[in-house]
Amino acid sequence: MPPKKRITMHDHAAEASLFKRRALFTFTCVVALLSLLVTNLYHLQIESYKDYETRSNDNRIRVVPIAPSRGLIYDRNGILLAENQPFYSLDIIPEKVKNIAESLDELGKLIEISDDERESFTEALKFHRRFKPLTLKNQLTEEQVAIFTVNQHRFPGISVEAGLKRNYPYSSELTHVLGYVGKINTRDRAQLERNDQWKNYAATKDIGKQGIEKYYETLLHGIPGHIEEEVNNRGRAIRTLKIVPPEPGQDIYLTLDLQLQKKAVELLQGHRGSIVAIDPRDGGILALVSSPSYDPNQFVQGINSKDYSALLNDKSRPLINRATQGQYAPASTVKPIMALLGLDERAVTEHTRIWDPGFWQIPGVERKYRDWKRWGHGFVNVYSAIVESCDTYFYELAYKVGVDRIASFMEQFGFGQNTGVDIFEESAGNMPSKEWKRLKHNQAWYIGDTISVGIGQGYWTATPLQLASSTAMLANKGRRFTPHLLKSIKDNTAQIDSPRDELPPIELKNPRNWDIINEAMRQTAHKSRFTDASYTAAMKTGTAQVIGVAENTKYDADKIAEHFRDNALIVAYAPYEEPKIVLAVVMENAGWGGANAGPVARAMLDEYMLRDTWKTTP
């Protein structure tokens, strides 16, 4: 076998150079990787030492959030309206209970657990994180707490927890003002997460749902604290390392006068309707009542489905805040403002007289628009038209000025828009115009529509709060304030008054027109409900049709279903010289305004004006 040929190296220098380059590249890579390793070790052990030390401590340190106590709510005189009361609940941590169904059966032998409570718990469990406690039963009695405590060793993962619950001592009398708190649901949580506030509710189960409780949730809730506990590998606390106390919510004082509020509730007892009283000097709401009402305390710990269905299906609609959401035809209560428009547009003067035969006709049209007084009022001017509530005068006035000028003028008084009151439950009502009808109904505007608007009927609707607010502007001769319920806020250091929101005033071409209209309202009050009053007042009543009546048909309440009868309204203020209270009353299906709403307004003003302390009320 011939020997193999030996491979000869033709270029030793090139081969040596190649080897050196490869060795240098390998060495560089090794140095780079070692440098990266050293840099990462430096970052982990030096720069990020505190961060990883904290993470390591978290393996043995448990942070338990502490719920803040909710701020209290007072009336303007310091009377407590919403308080916090201690309570006990039965909580379950699902992941620590082997068989929840069996545990519930055993618990039921010791403590009464209703079908609704069990059903609610089972439903909530589907969407609940199993490592977090979930409440099974609220408001345990002392006897139930004692029974469970003795048997607690039999129920791992189940415990009695103490807390504070909201309580409303005046129950249904203040529901539509204060609102209520309720359990945080998925919608609430989503909203809190969007606003980056969820972390503040780590220890809180309740949140404001309606009224003041919801509007001022941020002030009332407070800031949670926490406890840092050292725990063993079984999760049992060994010692407390640190306590950060929670900051309680701020106490708030409302402009409400509880005494006046209770009087309004008493006067509306058994009626559907609303009463709103405002201090025209700053827009503070003195009373705001919607009837019928309901007990907000049943919502605090979670209302059962049967009771909630009863409220929801109640034909009298107690869940609606009629004061801010009820939409009613304002009827004759807006005739003073209509007359003010006529004077400002020079469509009429203080001395203009028209003949009222008991009806009015559009020129060239046969149809007759009837006055409430079938035989008419004879000759009337702006004063007698308001005092006698002459429909014919305002039919002609509306015809002269037109609906668009009516709408534009009335919007200055807040009609057709939210008042800005500090609760979320508010409707804007409706101030109709030609454009509105075209967009809403895709129909043309007719002169007959304008005639109805001229007496506060037709498409025009307003809330009782809007009626009170607009009357306050009238009494103030154009000076305007946003109606509000918040008077002041109290924190750990001081009580801070809430700034009043004064809007640009309404300016007339002739300021004397304010005096003319207010004098007409004074004469109206003096002639009817306030003849013997020891104080001077001004007022205007209204009777609003709920259903239309044929042209030649006489309205007969006895032949009409109760819920189709006329609404009774009145607006009033006192004292006439320097108004301190403005009032709006709406009573659904009560009939004639002067006869039915009039006595209510008189009783309200007497309550406020004749009390011993009214002059010093802040």
ABEGO torsion letter per residue (X at the ends): XBBBBBBBBABAAAAAAAAAAAAAAAAAAAAAAAAAAAAAAAAAAAAAAAAAAAAAAAAABBBBBBBBBBBBBBBAAGBBABBBBBBBBBBBBAAABABAAAAAAAAAAABBBBAAAAAAAAAAAAABBAABBBBABBGBBAAAAAAAAAAAAABBGBBBBBBBBBBBAAEAAAAAAAEBBBBBBAAAAAAAAAAGAAAAAAABABBBABEAAAAAAAAAAEBBBBBBBBBBAAGBBABBABBBBBBBBBBBBBABBAAAAAAAAAAABGBBEBBBBBBAAAGBBABBBBOBBBBAAAAAAEBBAAAAAAAAABAAGAABBAAAABBBBAEAAAAAAAAAAAAAAGABBAABBBBBAGBBBBBGBABBBBBABAAEAEBBBAAAAAAAGBAAAAAAAAAAAEAAAAAAAAAAAGBGBBAGBBBABBBAEBBBBAAAAAAAAGBBBBAAAAAAAAAGBEABBBBAAAAAAAAAAAAAGGBBBBBBABABBBBAABBBBBBBBBBBBBBBABAAAAAAAAAAAAAAAAABAAAABABBBBBBBBBBBABBBBAABBBBAAABBAAABBBBBBBBBOBAABBABBBBBBBBGAEBAAAAAAAAAAAAAAAAAABAAAAABX
